[in-house]
Amino acid sequence: MTANEMLHVNEMLHVVNPATGEPITTLPAASADDVAKAAERARQVCDAGVWSRLHVRERGAVLLRLADLMERDAEILARLDSEDAGKPITECRTGDVPGAIESIRWFAEAADKVFGRLAPSGPDGLGLMSREPVGVVAAILPWNYPLAMTAWKAGPALAAGNCLLVKPAEATPRSALHLAALAAEAGLPDGVLTILPGYGREAGAALARDPLVGALSFTGSTATGRRILKAAAESNFKRVSLEMGGKSPQVLMADALCYGDELIDNMIEAAFLTMGQNCTAGSRVLVHHSIAEEVLERFTAAAKELVIGDPADPRTRMGPLINHAAFERVAGAVEAARAGGARIHTGGLPHGLPARGAYYPPTVITGAPEGSDVLTRELFGPVVTVETFISEDEAVRRANATEYGLAASVWTRDLDAALRLARVIEAGVVSVNAYSEGDITTPFGGWKQSGFGGVEKSTNAFDQWTREKTVWIRTR
Ligand code: NAD
């Protein structure tokens, strides 16, 4: 479907630079009808077998060419995400884009190394178990890691032989569109990867209800995840995997300061990467009371040093929030905490920041009232609370006192304590002595209200995009 074919009837999608408020581009937004037509077309392409029945190594070769083309266009891709999402260009160059390329390349190489199984049956039969592509599948994406999230889904979905429909977030459609153009250049058959820029309430909702979509992988907020699950239940029971929000703890045991500046640098990255608009943001620091004063002082000082400014400037560490609604949400929660008796060590209401764009400074809070939004809600902004604990049990209780369970980090040189904590903290990923989501070989997915139904990264990611089949062969 070309942009021109959609022009007459569609609502428009306005892509705006969050740093300047200036329009970048206007695109026709995919309607529910466009989604239905794209799913129909994908079904035909699937049935024709031009991709699903292509030898797995040939599929891999196309995806490897795509990864090479992404390398060629790495700077273009970095700029698209930086401009659309207001992300610092250095983050896009060093994190998002290399991570996206790695995802496409790794899944291209992994596709022909995933084997089926043979059942331990008796002499009368042979049970062969294999994983087969689902067929038409879909991904609905957030705006905070536009290219990286597209690649996390497209890598395994395409390598497994599916036809994929992608709905990028309203604010950030351009890197996914560029990726699709590169995929065509790499030789991906027409109709195997379709990007549907559009609004969630229209195009996203249509994908979630579409009867031809067999699996849908969603990354975004918990509220939207709930709607998608309901739409799947009310339509064709498509398989749904949900990657949602978080309120992740950073647990610092009494000896954590032995890691010195490395600890503080990691805490800063955990808290303020992508201006805290990061699903695994370490937005709750839990620190042993004996080192709390020094940690707070050093962490606050480092937060004050972060360069806030134009995302296009390579020195910038903090750009604007995605929009003014996000600013209101973050500022409202911080002011409510202050009114409730919390102390703001740095940040809070912005002064002296760029006049345009929803800039909000890195903010460090102690003494937040029990149950306040800064302690319990995913604010999706550069706001960190610092709480103290006395015993390990108290640290665990506080760490788990959230409806989310996406990530956590633990800092200690005591191996026993690290392992004890890593095992009892309720989160899909616990990093020890680092802020990390692991690497491409390790599964990434949430517990509790952070998600379920499948993981990203690692060979386990193929499970989202394939169905298990048993073939029983009588051998008597
Ligand atoms: P969001 O839920 O508002 O939107 C996500 C996507 O869902 C968008 O493409 C949107 O258009 C679409 N959508 C909205 N309403 C819909 C509906 N009714 N039906 C179908 N689709 C609909 O989230 P966001 O603000 O774009 O992203 C921020 C959220 O994403 C945060 O909660 C963050 O934690 C989460 N996130 C999670 C991960 C993870 O891997 N767990 C990664 C990145 C972001």
Boltz pocket constraint, residues with backbone or C-beta under 6 A from the ligand:
constraints:
  - pocket:
      binder: B
      contacts: [[A, 140], [A, 141], [A, 142], [A, 143], [A, 144], [A, 145], [A, 167], [A, 168], [A, 169], [A, 170], [A, 198], [A, 199], [A, 200], [A, 201], [A, 203], [A, 204], [A, 205], [A, 206], [A, 208], [A, 219], [A, 220], [A, 221], [A, 222], [A, 223], [A, 224], [A, 225], [A, 227], [A, 228], [A, 243], [A, 244], [A, 245], [A, 246], [A, 278], [A, 279], [A, 280], [A, 378], [A, 380], [A, 406], [A, 446], [A, 450], [A, 451]]
      max_distance: 6.0
